[in-house]
Amino acid sequence: MKFSLVFFAAALFGFIGTAAADTTDSKWQNQVVIAKQGGHCVDDPRCFNRYHPDIPTVARAKPGDMIVYHTRDALDSDLSLDSVADDVTAVDLNLVHPMTGPVHIEGAKRGDVLAITLVDIAPDEYGYTVIVPGFGFLRDIYTEPYLVNWRLTRTHAVSDQMPGIEVPYEAFMGSVGVLPGGPEVDTWLARENALGAAGGIALPPQPVGALPSAVCGPQGSAKDKCLRTIPPRENGGNMDVQQMQIGTTLLLPCFIDGCGLFVGDVHYAQGDGEVSGTAIETGAVVTVTTEIRKGQGAFIKGPEVEGGSQIKNMEPSKFYQTIGLPLKTAGEVPAPHTYLESEKIKNLSNLSEDLTLAARDALIKMIAYIQREHGLDAEQAYILASVAVDLRVGQVVDVPNYVVTAVLNEDVFAK
């Protein structure tokens, strides 16, 4: 009896025989890894920056596989912790956005819906937020380049350019989507061309810097039909929806067999609106898993999201809120309204049922509050608004003055 107890104890604590493997060696996941190659998208056969159904897939995965995407920052940049504002002017916007993929999902057909669950995002150690002249919600006010370099961990982002600020880690995929089919390319190009002809902002195909070059470049087989990645569309893409956090499931209709799933443009943190034009941009390792919902493309025509407590968990413990109305100075035509070419708009100080103007009003008030109460300068306040202020619709019924609020997460101010 005594010997048996000693033997049992020794075996239990690994003193007898060959040591058993620990839990690290017990595996169940089937991983499909799409790793980066080279310094930039142009060096990487697994990277592209336009949308077209002829872009070849770089891997295949089954529903339930863990698909691991190694992604690049949104600008495919050379920015680093040592970069300065002047470096922003060297960024080539023709290279936006580098996407990793696409991946063929086995069994998925046109007309199905692909359910993509975000499992994990491991961010790089460096991220940035910039003001690019001519871009952003207040591009008519903030006309000079500006750069904030962030040091990233799995808890907070901090920056020498933003002393006293700690932005919590709330990472999501700024861009995630599926490839369009031929009919979608034709339809989307036609409507965007019509908008451009009316004076609106529409980005036509641009072969310069386009990848893959064999399809979308200056000599590419579809150079005049490769869609830019900047606007989101029914295939997802650059949606910049921060509530698509780890644990949520994105639903996208499939337009080609295999869907062509891609990921890129990870945001370490962002406020609703991404008002400066950038969030905390970074490269990352993103893990997703997929499920095919057969035939659901008949009624799910664009991106939809399933989630749980993620929205609640993102809410601040302390906030400050400004209320925006569709008001402006008489004689002013705000940048988003210039394409309308309306003398009525120019001479009015109050527009009717205008959420864009209400959002602008709320944001300008919020920037003034941040400057006044927290001592940041105008550019710092605009950057902070881009990463930690949520623009929210208050109401869309009290005509003529719809309400948009700007909500500042005051938890970002280091205690």
N, C-alpha and C positions, 0 to 999 in steps of 0.2 A: 504493500500500500504506500509506504513511504517512497519507494523507488518510482512508483507510478506518478505520484504528485510532483516529484522533482522533474521527471521526464516531461510531464505536461507543461510545467512552468517554463522549462528550458525551450521547449518547442514553441510555446506561446510568444516568448520574447526573442526568438530567432537565434538561440544559442546552439542549436543542433542542426546539422545538415546544411544544405545550400540555402542562402538567404532568398526569400521570396521577393519578387518584384513589387515595388510600391504602386500606388494608383496611377502614377504617370504612365505606366506601360499598358494600362487597360484602355483600349480604344474602341469606339463604336462609330465615329463620324466618318463619312466618306467625303473628303475635301477635294474640291476642284480649285486650284490656285492659279490665278492669273497674275503673275509677277511682272514687275516693271523691268524694262531693259533700257539702258542708256540714260543720258541726262535729261532728255526732253522727248516730247511726243514724236517728233520727227525721227528719232532714233529707235522707236519702239514699234514693232509690228503689231503689238496688242493695244495700240492707242489710236484714236481717231478724233476728229473735231468737227465733223459734219454729219448729217443724217441722210441716208439713202438706202433703199433695200438691197442694193448691189454690194454694200460693204460686207466683206466676208467675215464670218464668225471665226473666232480664234480658239474656242473650246466648246465642249459639249458637257452638259450636266443633266442629271435626272432630278425630277421633283424630290425634295427631301435632302439632296446633297447640300453640304455647306460650300457655298461659292465664295471664295476669298479674293477680293479685288484689291490690288495695290494701286492706289490712285495718286494723281498729281494735283497740285494746286490749280485753281481756276484759271490763272493767267499763264500757266506753263512758264513760270518766271525764273529769273536768276536772283530774286530777292532773298536777303538773308538778314540776320540780326544787325549787320553792319550797314545795311542799305539806308539811303536818305531819300528825301522827297524828290530830288531831281532824277533818281533812278526810275521813278514811276513813268516819266515821259518817254523812257526807252522801251516800255512794254508794247509789244505788237498785238493789238486787239484782234488781228486776223487769226491768232492762234487760240482764241477762246472758243470753247472750253475743251481741254483734253479729257477724253472719256476712255475708261478702261473696258475692253470687250470688243465686240459684242459676244455674248455666250448663247449658244443654241440650247434651248430647253427641250429635251427629248419628250415627244408626245404632244407638245403644244401646237395647235393649229390656228390659222387665221379664223377669227370668230370666237376663240376662247378668251378667257380672262386669266392673266397671270397674277397670282397673289404672292407678293414679295415681302417676307418678314425680315426686318432688320435685327440681326443677332448681336452685332458688336461693331464698334468703331474704335480703333486704336490710332490716335492722332500722332502726327510727327511732333517733334519738340518745338518747332517754329511755326508761327503763323503771322499774318499781316492783315491790316485793314487800310484801304487807300481811298483817297479822293482823286478821281481821274477827271481832268478838265473836260467839260462837255457831257459828262455822264453823272447819273444820280438824280434823286428826286428834286433837290434844290440846286441843280446845275447852273442856274442863272445867278445864284447867290455865291456859291463856292466855286470859283473859277481857277484856282491855283492848285497844283498837285500837293498832296499831303500823304504822309506815310506814318503808320504806327506799327512797330514791330512787337510781337507778343512772344513771351516764353510760356510754353504750354505744358501742363501736366494733366493727369486724370481728375484733378479737382478744380483748378483755377488757371486763368490766363492773366499774366501781369506784364507790364511794359514800362520801360524807362520813360517813354513819351507820355504815359498816363499815370503819373505817381498817385498812389492812394487808391487805385482802382483794382479790383479783383473780380474778373468776369467768370462766373461759374461754368464748368464744363457741361454743355448741353448739346452734344454733337449730333448732326444729322447729315444725310446726303443732300447737298444743295441740288444736285442733278442726278436723276435716276430715271431710266426709261427703257423703251423698246423701240426697235427700228420701225419706221413707217413703211407701208406698202406703196406700190406705184400709184393707186388712186388717191391715196392721202397726200402724197407729194404734189400731185397735180392740183388737188383742191386747195391745199394750204398755200401753195405758190400763187394761185389765182387770187385768193382773197387778200394776201399780203401785197401783191402787186396793185390791186385796186386801192388798198389803203394808201400805199405810197403815191399813187397817181392823184389821190385826193389831198396830198400834202402831209399825211401822217407819217410817223416813223415806222418804217418797214425795212428790214435788212435783206436785200436780195442775195442770191448766191454769190460768193466771192471765192474764186479758185485760188487766189494768192494765199499761201500758207495753209491751204486745205489738205486734210489727211483723211483717208489714204489718198495719196496723190494719183494713183492709177485710176481711181474712181472720181475724185473730186478736185484734183489739182488742175493747173492750167491746161494740161493735155489729157485730162481725165475723161473717161467714157461718159460720165454724167455731170460734167463740170457746171452746166447751166441749171442743174436740178438738185444739187446738194444743198440741203437746208442748213442755215446757220443754227447754232446751238443756243443763242442768247434768249430767244423767246420760248417759254413753255408752250406746249400744244397738247393735243389729245393723247399723244404718246408719252406724256410726262416730260422728261427733260429738266430744264432749269427752273423748277417750280419754286425753290427757296422757301419751302413751308416748314417752319421750325418744329411744328408739332409732330412731324414724322420721326419721332425719337426711337431709340432702341426699344424693341418690343412691339412696335406698331406694324401693321401690315398694309402695304400699298397695293391697290388693285389697278391693273392696267389692261386695257383691251389689246389683244395680239393682232397685228396687221400683216404679219408674215408667219409662215410655219417656223416654229422654233422661237419665235418672238424677238430674238436678238437683244438680250438684256444687257444693259451697260450701267456703269456707276462712275461718278466723278464729282469734282467740285465740292469736297466735303467742307462743311462749316462747323468749326469748333463751338461757336455760339453766334446767335443772331437775334436781333429784335424783329418783330413782325413789321415788315416794310423794307428792311435792309436799305435804309434811306440814302446812305452815301454811295450806294452801288456795290458795296462789298460787305461781307460779314467778317468774322475772323477766319480767313481763308487758310487752308492747310492741306497738305497731302495726308493720307491715312491708309490704314489697312481696314477694309470694310468686309464684314462677313454677313451674308444673307442666305436665306433658304427660300425655296419656292414651292408653290402648289398650283396645279392647273385646275381651273374651274370651267368645265366643258360648256361651250355654247353661251356663256354669260355675256359675251360681247354683243349679244342682241339687245341688251338693255343697259350695260355699263359701257358708255361711249367715250369716257375719259377718266382721268385719275380720280379715285376715291380711296379713303383711308379708314381702316378699322383700328381702334386703339382702346386702351383701358385707362389707367390712372396717370398716364404720362402728362396730360395737360395739367392736372391738379398738382403733380409733383414739380412742375416748372413754375408755378405761381410764386411771386415774391412774398416774403414775410412783411415787407414794408414797401410802400410805393407812393409816388406822387403822380398826379394825373392832370393834364391840361385838356380843355374842351375846345374843339375846333368847329367853326361854322364856315359856310361857303361865302366868305367875305374877302374883299381885296380893296386895294386903292383904285379909285377911278382913274382911268388912263393907263392902267397896267394890264398887260396880257401875260399871265403866268406861262412859263415854258411849256407845260403839258397842253395848253390850249392854243398855242400859236398856229397850229395847222388848220384850225377852224376858220381863220381869216374873217372874224366877225366884228364889225364895228359895234354891234350891240354889246358884245362881251367887253370890249375895250372901255366903253363909257360907263359901264355899270360898276357899282361897288358891292353888289350882292347878286350872286348867281343862284339859279333855282335848282334844287335837288342835285347838288354837285358834290360828290364824295371826295373827288380829287382835291378840290379847293379847300374843303373842310379838313382833310388830312394835312394839307400844307399849312393851314392856319394853326392846327394843333401842334405840329412839329416845330414851327417857328417859335411858338410860345414856350414849348418845352426846352428848346435850345437856350432861349433867354433865361429860363429858370435855372438851368444847369450852370450857366455862366454866373448868374447872380448869386446863387446859393452855395455853389460848390467850387467856384473859383477857376473853372476851366476856361480856356479861350474859345473862340467861336469854332475853330476847326476841331479841337478836342471834343467839344460838346456835340458836334455833328457826328464825329466818329463814335462817341459813346451812344448816341441815339441809334446808330446803325446796328450796334451789337447788343444793346440792353434796353431799348425802348420799343414797346409794342403799340402799333397803330391799330385801333379797334373801332369797328362801326358801332355807334351808340344807337341810332335810330334812322330809319329811312321812310318816315311817314309824316313828320311834322313839317310840311311844306311851308315855305321854300327852303328852310334851313335844316338839312340833314346834319347829323353830328358824327364826327370822328374824334375819338380821344387818343391821346398819347400817354402811355403808362410807363413810367420809369421804374425799373427795379432798383430800389435804393439799397438793396443788399450788396450791390457792387462796390459801395464805398467802404474801404477797409476800416474795421473798427479799431 
